[in-house]
Amino acid sequence: MLYRTAGQFKTSYKADQALFPVRQDAVLLIAILIVAYVIFPLIASEFAYQTLLIPVMIYALAAMGLNILTGYAGQLSLGTGAFMGVGAYACYKLITIFPWMNPIVAILFSGVFSAGIGVAFGIPSLRIKGFYLAIATLAAQFFLVWLFEKWAWLYNYNASGAIQVPNTEMFGIYLTGPLASSVTQYYLVLVIVSFMTMLCINLTRGNLGRTWKATRDMDIAAELIGINLMRSKLIAFAISSYIVGVAGALYVFMWKGAAEPNLFDIPLSFQVLFIAIIGGLGSILGNYLGAILIVGLPVVLNLLPAALGLTISSALVEHLNIMIVGSLIIFFLIVEPHGLAQLWRLIREKLIIWPFPH
Amino acid sequence: MLYDYFIAPFVDMFAAPDFLMQVLWEGLVSGILYALIALGFVLIFRSSRIFNFAQGIMVVFAALTLVGLHALGVPAWISVGLTLVVMFGLAVTIERVVLRPLVGQPDIILFMATIGITLFLIGAGETIFGGENKVMITEELGIPTGDYVLEPFGGLLILQHLDITVVIVATLLVLALLAFLNYTQMGRAIRALGDDHQAALSVGISLQTIWVLVWFIAGIIALVTGIAWGARAGVSFALEVIAYKALPVLMLGGLESITGAIVGGLMIGMLEKLFEIYWGQPFLGGNTETWFAFVLALIVLLFRPQGLFGERIIERV
């Protein structure tokens, strides 16, 4: 009923190919954007910013980067965490070498470095496929984390080996560092993530996106119809690593505030991969749904015992959390292997034809 | 400069052959363990196309169960038996609960499911046994702990009895596995399933039985590796990391090849030790073992995309 498309006529091809052929989609998106831009900042607490809103955005962005590569271009990567690290360290070096640099510019520019490294580690994908490629990206994962630890120049020869986010400001407002307020950081993350999402949606709808999908579905056939595989795969690696790098810079500068090399170790890569897969490979919306689930679930599980009046030690809660997250991942894979985005797609279909079954 | 990097290490090797032998021996011992874990991977991959990421945590889980049972007062060898029962139960549960509903899904979904299993087992292991480090019950199992001191070329070479036992047991296990795969009905069924799923099903091989069987074999391998590695480095969740080492072994040897897993494991074990001692520590600040194997495998794969012994990849449109 709410989603009825009857009466929405398209009179040109252009209208048919518009971003929102169904009007209700646009209305829904505007509602979500209003909630994100206006309502959340009015009601959110410091706790909500730090444990839910900001991390969900950042993880969704990282998963979007991975999804471009894995979901659209079909190249499985297990090195996302390390590429996030490249973005974070690049941003840190940029800000400490050029203190006058605008932090937003630094964050956006740091993705370029991870894009470069992503392309370098993407070159083997021209010969290596499937799981062999996945393990090959683990080479990037382990090598880069080792490099973050051993190359003292990267963390400015700190005794602690960790990077600390300095305070930076623009127009008198602190954007990064301990002095920055959560609201500022939330808005900054939100703007960057919204912008990147729009970019991704349009990229995947366009010529490049179709090229990637052809490469994913069968690369030899794609080559036969005249797609340059090398170009298609390497561009996917570059764009994916760029987004992941920006997400990494945001991760440290807008959320964590400090980072040690092992923060970018393999669990981070897996977390992002979970978000992309639970959300749905080859979908932009799925990254947000997946991020909400994977980031929100531990928070809810942590609050649950107290809400039920149970007293469980925090260590036990943490262990149970890992167990529950693991089983839920299996559960979601069994129930809907194509991810949460597919669930939404099915619900939407049903809504459009409601109350008829077909 | 060039001399330092490319010639001096070799000069060092020949100047102190006893030290070189010590390094190679250490590499051989870890290599044989990598090969064992890789074998577990290969068996599961061949029979079900599942890239089993949970192999590492199975090692930890088996070792924890063994130590935990012994701590309850169960005699050492009976705990081994009981641990095997637990691993069998685990194999049956995984097959029933996780794999059966996911038959026919894309590879990546099954792969993610094994990561889900990994998380579940980490959580379960920490909840049941606690997260702290434990000592493997080496002596109770009757594993010798002394060492031989040899003096080749007038130098010094120390061979731990433990390491020798590990090498012998691992070799026997590998031989037993090969015999099982080649000469028994069940083993041939596993190989048939690896060659062609549908053909194997059509001659009456039960997919479910074989899957439980290969996961159980992987569990046995996990237990042996857990005992061996636990005796050298203690039982903790850090052990999981050694499973990552089996991945480059698989790449190098080929995902389907049993020979590849063995040769690759030994190669990687020895080469990474050599690189760490002669290049990593002097020039790169050490701890190169975390990535060397991966980079080596990556370089090999650039020339042979299916690994050294993998099935030739034939692509059709």
Interface residues (C-beta under 8 A of the other chain):
Chain A: T70 L76 P124 R127 I128 K129 G130 F131 Y132 A134 I135 A136 L138 A139 F142 F143 V145 W146 E149 K150 M218 I220 A221 L224 I266 F270 L273 F274 I277 L281 A315 L316 H319 L320 N321 I322 M323 I324 V325 G326 S327 I329 I330 L333 I334 P337
Chain B: F51 V97 V98 P101 L102 Q105 P106 D107 I108 I109 F111 M112 A113 I115 G116 I117 T118 L119 F120 L121 I122 G123 A124 E126 T127 G131 Y244 L247 P248 L250 M251 L255 L284 G285 N287 T288 T290 W291 F294 V295 A297 L298 L301 L302 P305 Q306 G307 I313 E315 V317
